[in-house]
Amino acid sequence: MGMKKQLSMGIMSAALGMTLIGGGTYAYFSSSSTSNNTFAVGTLDLSVEPTVVVDVGDLKPGDSVIRDFELQNNGSLDMEKVFLQTEYEVNDAKGDNTEDFGKHIEVEFLYNADKLDEVIYKTTLDKLKDMSPEAVNKHIFYPNFGEKGLPAGEADDLVVKFNFIDNGEDQNQFQGDSLQLKWTFQAQQTEGEEK
């Protein structure tokens, strides 16, 4: 037998011996236990009642309309912030408007129906439309809800007064006009916490 063959046979014999020795010592006790875990995600469910806040006609400069509505947290998670997005569309009946009708509608957010003289925030529809959601939360909802936000299962009333501003000038361009206001409310959860 050649030297290479003897060396190869020696290495293979050693490997086989190690395998038999290792295989013979591979015995152990064992035990197992299973843990079943559930991660259930909570829900944010913001509702507004009534869904139509204002539906009024025959307004003239100087008129005002007070309406209250309820923001409801019907979900299982607390809401830290509520944002409001304002959109509106003016129907110019005669096609003669030189100004945005939204500049002539003042919006006053009030604390509640019992304290109608306590204004949280006052602006016009055109300015409200241009406000960032964070600014709306800071000026309108935070003063009303405070640090507690809107807890799960609770509701809060919000009272709004709309004023058709009488600026003492000719406002004939708005005769017969209408304004369709769309408010979209969005809620944001509280910060995550260790459970």
N, C-alpha and C positions, 0 to 999 in steps of 0.2 A: 504494500500500500504506500502511496506517495505521501510526502509530507503534508501536502495541502489537504488530502483526504483525511489524514489522521487529525489534523487541526480542526477541520470542519466537523468531524464526528465528535470530537471532544467538546466543542462549543454546543452542538445540538444535544448531547447527553447532559451537559450542565444545565441548559435551558429547560429540558424535560424534567430534570430533578427538581429544579426550583419551582416549576409549575405544580408538581405533585406535592411538594412540601407546602406551598402557599395554599393549594386547594384543600389540603387536609386541615389547615388551621382556620378556615373561613367559616366558623360557627359562632353564633351570638344569640342572645335573647332579644326579643323585640316586643314592642307594644305600640299601639296607635290609638289616636283619638281624633274625631272629626269635629270641627267647629263650623257651624252654619251661620253666616252673617248676612244681614240685610242692610242695604243703603237705599232708603226711600227719600226721594226728592220732594221737598215741599212745593207749594204753589203760591204764586202771586195772582190775585184775582181782584182787580179794581173795577168797581161798578159805579155808575152815576145814576141817581134817581132824582127827578125824572130825566129822561134822555133828551127831551126838548125843554130847555131852560126858558127861552123867551119866544113867544109867538104873538106879536102885537102889531096892530096896524093903526093908521091914522095919526101918526106922530107929528108933532109940530115943534119947532125950536122952543126950548124951555121945558118940554115934557121929560119925565123920568119914569122909569119902570124898575121896581124892586122885585127880585126873584130869589128864592132860596132853593138850593139843591143839596143832596147828600152824597158824599163820597163814602163808599162802603168797601171795606177790606173783607172780601168773602173767601180769601185764601187761607192757607195755614201758616204763612210766614208774615212777620211784621214788615211794614213798609217804612223805610227811613225817609224817603223823599218822594214827593209827587211833582211831576213836571206837567206843564200845560203848554200846548202848542196852539197858537191862534191862526186861523185862516179865515178870510172872508172874501166875498165877491159882491160887488155893487152892480145892481141892475139900474142903469141910467135910463129912466123912462123916456126922456125927451132928447137924450144924446147931447145935452148942453153942459155937462159938468166940467168945470175947470179945476175943481178940487176933488180930493179923495173924501168921500162921505165918511169914511172911517176916522178921519181927523176931527169930525164933529160929534162923534159918539164917545162920551167919557165913560169910563168903567171904574166904579168904586167897589173894592172888595171890603166887605164889612165883617166884623167879628161874628155876630149872630143876630137873630131876629129881635132879641130883646134890647140890644144895644146898637141900634141903627146909626147912631152918631159916631161910633168908634170905627174909623176907617183904617183898615190894614194898609191898603195901598190904592193909589189913584193914578190913572193914566188914560190915554185915549186908545181906541182900538188899533190905530195905525202903529202906535209905539209898542203896544203889547204884541202885535204881530212880529215886530222886529227884535223883540227881546229874546235872549238865549233861554233855553229851558232852565238852566242853573239860576239865572237871575230871577226868573219867575218864581222858582221854589224859594229862593232867599227872601224875596219881598212879599210873597203872598202866602205860600203854604207853611213855611217855617214859623212865621209869627202866629199862625193859627194852630198848628199842630205841636210846635216846640220840638224839643229833643226826643220826645217819645214817638214822634212820627205818627203813623196810623197802624196800631197793633192789629194782629189777626183777629177777625170776628167783630171788629168795632167799626163804627161809622162816625163821621163828623159832618155837621152842617156848614155850608158856606153860603153866605148871602152876598148877592151882587146887585148893585144899583147901576143902571144904564141911564145916562143923561144925554139928551139931544141938546147940545150946547147952543144957547142963543147968544151969538156973538155981537148982537146989536147991529149987524149989517145985513145987506140983502142976501138971503139964502134961498131965493126962488129956484136956483138950479137943482135943488134937491126935491122939489115937489114931484110926487108920484114915484120917487125912487124907492128901491128896497135893498136891503143888505142881508145876505145869507151868511151867518156866522157859524163856523165850525170850530169847536173846541175838542182837542184830543188830549186826554189825560193819560199819563204814563207813570207807573210806579217803579221805584227802585228798592230792592231789598236792603235790609240792614247789613252791616259788615259780617263776614263769616266769623265763627267763634269755635272754640274747642268744645267738643261734645263729650 
